[in-house]
Amino acid sequence: MKSKTSASSAERGVLKGWPAIAKFLGQPVSVAQRWGKTGMPVKKQGRFVTALQEELIAGLGAKLGESPCT
């Protein structure tokens, strides 16, 4: 039953927990957590953190497009 819930979340592009978010970003968990504190679009749901894949991609695109002088 748990795998059915996980599959439906994955189909919708929902990442649950820092390990899943970090794996999607290709970064260690500590880096994902730091990025979460500095504005990465994550939502706290009780004791869990979730993120939408498309919001992370959009957020990374915005960061990459920023000028290093700002």
C-alpha positions in Angstrom: 0.0 0.0 0.0 2.9 2.4 0.8 4.4 1.9 -2.7 1.0 2.8 -4.3 1.1 6.2 -2.4 4.7 6.7 -3.3 4.0 6.0 -7.0 1.2 8.4 -7.1 3.3 11.1 -5.5 6.2 10.5 -7.9 3.8 10.6 -10.9 2.7 14.1 -9.7 6.3 15.2 -9.4 6.2 15.5 -5.6 9.4 14.8 -3.7 9.0 13.9 0.0 11.8 14.3 2.4 15.3 15.7 2.2 16.9 12.6 0.7 14.5 12.5 -2.2 14.9 16.3 -2.8 18.7 16.0 -2.6 18.8 13.0 -5.0 16.7 14.9 -7.5 19.1 17.9 -7.3 22.2 15.7 -7.5 23.5 17.1 -4.2 24.1 15.9 -0.7 21.3 16.2 1.8 23.2 18.9 3.7 23.3 21.1 0.6 19.6 20.6 -0.1 18.8 21.6 3.4 21.0 24.7 3.2 19.3 25.7 -0.1 16.0 25.2 1.6 16.9 27.7 4.3 18.0 30.2 1.6 14.8 30.3 -0.4 14.5 27.0 -2.4 10.8 26.3 -2.8 10.0 23.6 -0.2 7.0 23.2 2.0 6.9 21.8 5.5 4.1 19.3 6.1 4.2 18.2 9.7 7.6 16.7 10.2 8.2 16.2 6.5 9.5 18.5 3.8 8.0 18.3 0.3 8.9 19.9 -3.0 7.4 19.9 -6.5 9.9 18.9 -9.2 8.8 21.7 -11.6 9.1 24.4 -8.8 12.7 23.2 -8.1 13.6 23.3 -11.8 12.1 26.8 -12.1 13.9 28.0 -9.0 17.2 26.6 -10.2 16.7 28.3 -13.6 16.1 31.6 -11.9 19.2 31.2 -9.7 21.4 30.3 -12.7 20.1 33.3 -14.7 21.1 35.7 -11.9 24.1 38.0 -12.4 27.0 37.1 -10.1 27.3 40.8 -9.2 23.9 41.1 -7.6 
